[in-house]
Amino acid sequence: AAEERSAARTKYIEERVKPIPNDFNALNEAHLVSLVKEYHKQLAETEELRYDVEMKIRKQDYDINELTIKVNDIKGKFIKPTLKKVSKTTQKLQKLHKPKEEEIDFRAHLKQSTNKFALKDEHKDDDKVNFREQIQLKSTKGEHHHEEE
């Protein structure tokens, strides 16, 4: 098969390419110019043929791709991408272990600034009135009055 291809190639080249004369010194200038023009013309024709064939092949490839897309659309078969396997069990376990009513401290995520702008979180218990203690005191006083009578 390879020998047949090489033989066909050499035959094609012999048919298409004009043989180069052996003795350039014997030719006059006009004959050399005409020879160069012939070779240039032949080169331009072969490049034109090569370009035409290349464009024909590109168009055929494009048409083939378009037709395969149409066939896949009609059949409903698409090339499915391979997806990475992700274990969903770890995500579900993380959701279960995560407390739902978690108090979010937004100030923890902020950039620290100087103390003159810092918020003070100190709660003064002295300002707040503890009603439970007052009720307990009243109830204990009421019990003492009943015991004395």
C-alpha positions as CSV (number, residue, x, y, z in Angstrom):
1,A,0.0,0.0,0.0
2,A,2.8,2.4,0.9
3,E,4.7,1.5,-2.3
4,E,1.6,2.1,-4.4
5,R,1.1,5.5,-2.8
6,S,4.7,6.5,-3.4
7,A,4.5,5.4,-7.0
8,A,1.3,7.3,-7.6
9,R,2.9,10.3,-6.0
10,T,6.0,10.3,-8.2
11,K,3.8,9.7,-11.3
12,Y,1.6,12.7,-10.3
13,I,4.7,14.9,-9.8
14,E,6.2,13.9,-13.2
15,E,2.9,14.8,-14.9
16,R,2.4,18.1,-13.2
17,V,5.9,19.5,-12.8
18,K,7.9,20.6,-15.8
19,P,11.5,19.1,-15.6
20,I,14.3,21.5,-14.7
21,P,17.0,21.9,-17.4
22,N,20.4,20.6,-16.4
23,D,22.5,23.4,-17.9
24,F,21.4,26.9,-16.9
25,N,24.6,28.5,-18.3
26,A,23.7,27.4,-21.8
27,L,20.3,29.2,-21.6
28,N,19.9,32.9,-22.6
29,E,18.3,35.5,-20.3
30,A,15.0,35.6,-22.1
31,H,14.6,31.8,-21.9
32,L,15.4,31.9,-18.2
33,V,12.9,34.6,-17.5
34,S,10.2,32.7,-19.4
35,L,11.1,29.5,-17.4
36,V,10.8,31.4,-14.1
37,K,7.5,32.9,-15.2
38,E,6.2,29.3,-16.0
39,Y,7.3,28.0,-12.7
40,H,5.7,30.9,-10.9
41,K,2.4,30.4,-12.8
42,Q,2.5,26.7,-12.0
43,L,3.2,27.5,-8.3
44,A,0.3,30.0,-8.1
45,E,-2.1,27.5,-9.7
46,T,-1.1,24.7,-7.3
47,E,-1.4,27.1,-4.3
48,E,-4.9,28.1,-5.6
49,L,-5.9,24.5,-5.9
50,R,-4.5,23.7,-2.4
51,Y,-6.5,26.6,-0.9
52,D,-9.7,25.6,-2.7
53,V,-9.4,22.0,-1.5
54,E,-8.6,23.2,2.1
55,M,-11.7,25.4,2.1
56,K,-13.8,22.6,0.7
57,I,-12.6,20.3,3.5
58,R,-13.4,22.9,6.1
59,K,-16.9,23.4,4.8
60,Q,-17.5,19.7,4.7
61,D,-16.3,19.4,8.3
62,Y,-18.6,22.2,9.4
63,D,-21.5,20.6,7.6
64,I,-20.8,17.2,9.2
65,N,-20.7,18.8,12.6
66,E,-24.0,20.6,12.0
67,L,-25.6,17.4,10.8
68,T,-24.4,15.4,13.8
69,I,-25.9,18.1,16.1
70,K,-29.2,17.9,14.2
71,V,-29.2,14.1,14.4
72,N,-28.5,14.3,18.2
73,D,-31.3,16.8,18.6
74,I,-33.7,14.6,16.8
75,K,-32.7,11.4,18.6
76,G,-32.4,13.2,22.0
77,K,-28.9,11.9,22.6
78,F,-26.4,14.4,23.9
79,I,-22.9,14.1,25.0
80,K,-23.1,14.1,28.7
81,P,-20.1,15.6,30.6
82,T,-18.5,13.4,33.2
83,L,-19.3,14.9,36.6
84,K,-17.1,14.6,39.7
85,K,-18.6,12.4,42.4
86,V,-19.4,14.5,45.5
87,S,-20.3,12.7,48.7
88,K,-23.6,14.1,49.9
89,T,-23.5,12.3,53.2
90,T,-20.8,14.6,54.6
91,Q,-22.9,17.6,53.7
92,K,-26.0,16.2,55.2
93,L,-24.2,15.3,58.4
94,Q,-22.7,18.8,58.6
95,K,-26.2,20.2,58.3
96,L,-27.5,17.9,61.1
97,H,-24.7,18.8,63.5
98,K,-25.0,22.5,62.9
99,P,-27.2,24.3,65.4
100,K,-30.1,26.0,63.7
101,E,-30.6,28.9,66.1
102,E,-27.0,30.1,66.3
103,E,-26.4,33.6,67.4
104,I,-24.2,35.4,64.9
105,D,-21.7,37.9,66.1
106,F,-21.3,40.3,63.2
107,R,-18.7,42.3,65.0
108,A,-16.3,39.3,65.1
109,H,-15.9,39.5,61.3
110,L,-15.2,43.2,61.2
111,K,-11.8,44.8,61.2
112,Q,-10.6,46.0,64.6
113,S,-10.4,49.7,65.1
114,T,-9.0,52.0,67.8
115,N,-10.5,52.1,71.2
116,K,-12.1,55.5,70.8
117,F,-14.6,54.0,68.3
118,A,-15.1,50.7,70.0
119,L,-18.5,49.8,71.3
120,K,-18.7,49.0,75.0
121,D,-20.5,45.7,75.8
122,E,-20.4,46.2,79.5
123,H,-23.8,45.7,81.0
124,K,-24.4,47.4,84.3
125,D,-26.6,45.2,86.5
126,D,-27.0,48.2,89.0
127,D,-29.2,50.1,86.5
128,K,-31.6,47.1,86.0
129,V,-34.3,46.4,88.5
130,N,-34.5,42.7,89.4
131,F,-38.2,42.1,89.9
132,R,-37.7,38.5,90.9
133,E,-35.7,39.5,94.0
134,Q,-38.4,42.0,95.0
135,I,-41.2,39.4,94.6
136,Q,-39.2,36.9,96.6
137,L,-38.5,39.4,99.3
138,K,-42.2,40.3,99.6
139,S,-43.2,36.6,99.7
140,T,-40.7,35.9,102.4
141,K,-42.0,38.9,104.4
142,G,-45.5,37.8,104.0
143,E,-44.6,34.4,105.4
144,H,-43.0,36.0,108.4
145,H,-46.3,37.9,109.1
146,H,-48.4,34.7,109.0
147,E,-46.0,33.0,111.4
148,E,-46.2,35.8,114.0
149,E,-50.0,35.8,114.2
